[in-house]
Amino acid sequence: MGHAIVVRGLSKQFRRYHPDRPRTLQEACLHGFRRRGLTEHFWALHDVSFSIAPGRMVGVIGANGAGKSTLLRLIGGVGRPDAGHVEVRGRIGALLSLGAGFHHDLTGRENVYVNGVITGLTRREVAQRFDAIVAFAELQEFIDNPMRTYSTGMQIRLAFAIAVHVEPEILLIDEVLSVGDMAFGRKCIERIAQFKAQGCTIILVSHGMTLLGELCDEALWLHTGRLAAYGPTDVVVSQYVAAVDAETQQSTAAAPQQQQ
Amino acid sequence: MTVSLLARSFRSTAIAAGVLSRAHRVGYVRDLLFVLVSRDMKLRYKRSILGILWTLLNPLAQLLTLSFMFRTVLPLDIPRYTSFLFCGLLVWTWFQASLSQATVTIVENSELIKRPGFPTAILPTVTVTSHLVHFLIALPVLWLFLVLDGSRVTSAMLALPLVMALQFIWTLSLAYLLATFYVTFRDTQYLLGVVLQLLFYLTPVFYDASAIPARYQLLYGLNPMVHLLNAYRAILLRGELPEPLWSLLVLGLLAIGLLIFSYGHFTRVSYRFVEEV
């Protein structure tokens, strides 16, 4: 039995743009196409390796900018790693960004079709699932209104509903679920648990440690682009919490006026 | 014996699976093209009273101005000038609108290209196809002008889809180049605006290509739109096959060559788009 996701030596470098970098042809010509400003690089991910067995649920934790979203994107095949590789076995369902490719001038119905097909369904498959998607998102009354009249929470509900109705074998969820209201949040969690029971492999980015503790088999801690820890959720979460506590204490202690 | 049988059945299953997924992939790309083109259409006509008529309004307004200009103010003495001009305008609009929109399509659809599994390379094709649909919507009006001007429908009309396919490939190959360029250099669209305006006068939209003096013809002929428009007019206005046919053949081969190059270039650099937009 192989793994559902294998990540080996994954590294991704981003350029930190110099303010002088040419953004237009005119500037590029004036600078004589010198590649100035492109020298500074930083590693968004550096030599990250792990593997996830089918049907496991992994929570990704870490500070903002630690590389969590970059990791999820690379697993989803968006962008190309600078080193290492990702192997994914199975159909991917993903919820990576708030906008989720919705167009504000189209109605909810039209957006479901566009989005469903983008996610990997054929038009007929979307038509078959349409009622179920709308019912899950609880948007029956609003589905023929233009998207611009939807609240952010409503948009996320619809996006989540589409993502779970493509019957993914691998589900990638970036910290977007917190946007929906409590009732819907619970519904999502129930649905995620159901998926897990069916053998779906799930990666979830979240800052909600209790949620992760309840749902995830394993946790993966990213610290400035490196894999800090990967193991049973309670162990990794407590390590992470301890590290954050220590850091907070240090930075508070460092402020002189706070010292007695 | 058993082992080889097993191996064979395993291989055939694998092949069947491969074929299935390829067939599914083709169906998926077709459906994606369909929903994205119809999205373009809907977005264009949403919140507008005239709806689909907007497609016609622009070329008709140009038709009115230019035909007043070159029939009354500076007479060009081209027979059946209304259909002559409208044919030119429709063909030019398809070309020009496709390129302008394809240039910005990657940046405008930055949300889409960040979705796992989304084939970024479909976006320029969607744009050129959308404008092909506009062209097809306006085609009956052109036919109306042709009938009113007394043009005959001949079997040469069968060559029309071929010429359209040729224009599609040309436009598409340029669209891929421009889309790639725009991601790095955002003033590509202003530069393109200037170039398209120049090209409008260097393409026989409102005048006949034969009006160009012989010593400039060779240089003038470097613009592929010249040959395309001549071919359209031969078929639609005169009911003849375009002459010389070899020039269209050369054009077709060049277009395919350019498309292979620009599409290849696009797919080589497209993984960077996610970071640049």
Interface residues (C-beta under 8 A of the other chain):
Chain A: F14 R15 P22 R23 T24 L25 Q26 A28 R73 G76 G77 V78 G79 R80 I92 A94 L96 S97 G99 A100 G101 F102 H103 D105 L106 E110 Y113 V114 V117 I118 T119 G120 T122 R123 L172
Chain B: H24 G27 Y28 D31 L32 F34 V35 L36 R39 K42 L43 K46 R47 E111 L112 I113 K114 R115 P116 G117 F118 F185 R186 D187 T188 L191 Y271 R272 V274 E275
